[in-house]
Amino acid sequence: MPLLIQLRRGAAALWTSVNPTLAAGEQAFETDTGKMKIGDGTTAWTSLNYTDVGVAGATGVTGVTGVTGPTGISGVTGITGVTGAGVTGVTGVTGVTGVTGVTGPEPSVGKIVAIASVFG
């Protein structure tokens, strides 16, 4: 006579509502999702992680980027600050006049100065 092994099974909602603690190594199957959990003897159903059954397939191709959405509305402009009083400050005291420079040579009025030029 062949040996028959059956796993505990039921719908996901039933497992969640009953929330049993599976024995260490006990396997249980969700009939509507195809997922499985293995008990550790202390953790309740809703706290157990699902087991990885089989090898995961390759990651699919990334889809096309969607169209950029419209620009959002601008925010409200803030209030302009108060303008200053506009009063100019007091003009400072005039500085000390500097020392007068040396007097230059007497102008040469009416003198003819010969300038030599060479024409080529």
C-alpha positions in Angstrom: 0.0 0.0 0.0 1.5 3.4 -1.1 2.0 6.1 1.5 -0.1 9.2 1.1 1.1 12.5 2.3 -1.3 15.4 2.5 -0.5 19.0 3.5 -2.9 21.1 5.5 -4.7 23.3 3.1 -7.4 26.0 3.0 -8.2 29.4 1.6 -6.0 32.4 2.7 -8.9 34.1 4.5 -9.5 30.9 6.5 -5.9 30.6 7.5 -5.8 34.3 8.6 -9.1 34.0 10.6 -8.1 30.8 12.4 -4.4 31.9 12.7 -3.0 28.5 13.9 0.5 27.8 15.1 2.0 25.1 12.8 4.2 22.4 14.3 7.9 22.7 13.6 8.4 21.6 9.9 4.7 21.3 9.3 3.7 22.6 5.9 0.4 24.4 5.0 -0.9 25.5 1.7 -3.3 28.3 0.6 -5.5 26.8 -2.0 -6.6 30.2 -3.5 -3.1 31.9 -3.7 -0.8 28.9 -4.2 1.4 30.1 -1.4 2.9 28.0 1.3 4.2 28.4 4.9 6.2 26.1 7.1 5.7 26.2 10.8 8.4 26.6 13.5 6.3 25.4 16.4 5.9 28.8 18.1 4.9 31.4 15.5 1.2 31.9 14.6 0.2 31.8 10.9 -0.1 35.6 10.3 3.4 36.1 11.6 5.0 33.3 9.5 6.7 34.3 6.2 5.7 32.5 3.0 8.2 30.0 1.7 10.0 30.5 -1.6 8.8 27.6 -3.8 10.7 27.1 -7.0 13.1 29.4 -8.7 12.0 33.0 -9.4 11.8 33.9 -13.1 13.8 36.6 -14.8 12.8 40.2 -14.3 10.7 41.5 -17.1 11.5 44.4 -19.4 11.0 47.8 -18.0 8.0 49.6 -19.6 8.1 52.9 -21.5 8.3 56.1 -19.5 4.9 57.8 -19.4 4.2 61.3 -20.7 5.3 64.2 -18.4 2.4 65.7 -16.6 1.4 69.4 -16.8 3.3 72.0 -14.7 1.6 72.8 -11.5 0.1 76.2 -10.6 2.5 78.9 -9.2 2.2 79.9 -5.6 1.0 83.2 -4.4 3.5 86.1 -4.6 4.5 87.3 -1.1 3.8 90.7 0.3 6.4 93.5 -0.6 8.3 94.7 2.4 8.1 98.2 3.8 10.1 100.9 1.9 12.6 102.8 4.1 12.1 106.4 5.2 14.1 107.8 2.2 16.0 110.3 4.4 19.6 110.9 3.3 22.1 111.1 6.1 24.0 114.2 7.2 26.9 115.3 4.9 30.3 115.0 6.5 32.7 117.9 7.3 34.9 119.1 4.4 38.4 118.0 4.8 41.5 120.2 5.3 42.9 121.9 2.1 46.2 120.6 1.0 49.5 122.5 0.7 49.8 124.7 -2.5 52.3 123.3 -5.0 55.4 125.0 -6.5 54.7 127.7 -9.1 55.7 126.7 -12.6 57.9 128.6 -15.1 56.8 131.9 -16.7 54.9 131.4 -19.9 56.7 132.2 -23.1 54.3 134.5 -24.9 55.3 135.7 -28.4 58.4 133.6 -28.6 58.9 131.5 -31.8 60.1 128.1 -31.3 61.8 126.5 -34.4 60.9 122.9 -35.0 63.2 121.1 -37.4 61.6 118.6 -39.7 63.0 116.3 -42.2 61.1 115.7 -45.4 62.0 112.5 -47.2 
